[in-house]
Structures are given as C-alpha cells and as structure tokens.
Amino acid sequence: MQYQVGDIVRTKKTHPCGSKLWKITRVGVDFKLECIGCEKTVIMPREKALKVITKKEN
C-alpha cells in the first residue's frame, strides 16, 4: 500500500492517550507519525511502521 504525507492511518496498538489514529508527516526510509489524540510525534523505521499500520482511513 502506498502512503503519502497527510494520510490518516490506524495502528494495531493503542497510544497511551487512547487514540489509534495517526497522521503521516514524513515518508521515506523513516516514517514520522503524529498522534491525532495528543499530537505527540514518533519516528520509526519504514519496516516497523508498515507492520504496525493496519489500514488507511478516509
């Protein structure tokens, strides 16, 4: 699946704030994700991000 900056995605595990929705803010070798619930950002390697993301939201 192709991901672009600005896409909203759902993850397998819940963030400590209770949200499963994340906004993609950077795509490349690393993914930068911003939590929709609390606006914290996380940077993770592409391989791990692709395992964690379950689907793209509309």
TAGI-V538699 format. One record per residue. NEAR is the number of other ideal C-beta (glycine too) atoms within 10 Angstrom. Layout:
BEGIN
NEAR + NEAR
END
This chain:
BEGIN
8 + 6 + 15 + 8 + 11 + 9 + 16 + 13 + 21 + 14 + 19 + 9 + 8 + 10 + 17 + 10 + 11 + 9 + 16 + 16 + 15 + 26 + 17 + 19 + 15 + 13 + 16 + 8 + 8 + 13 + 23 + 17 + 23 + 16 + 19 + 16 + 14 + 11 + 10 + 13 + 12 + 15 + 11 + 14 + 11 + 13 + 10 + 11 + 21 + 12 + 12 + 17 + 19 + 11 + 9 + 14 + 12 + 4
END
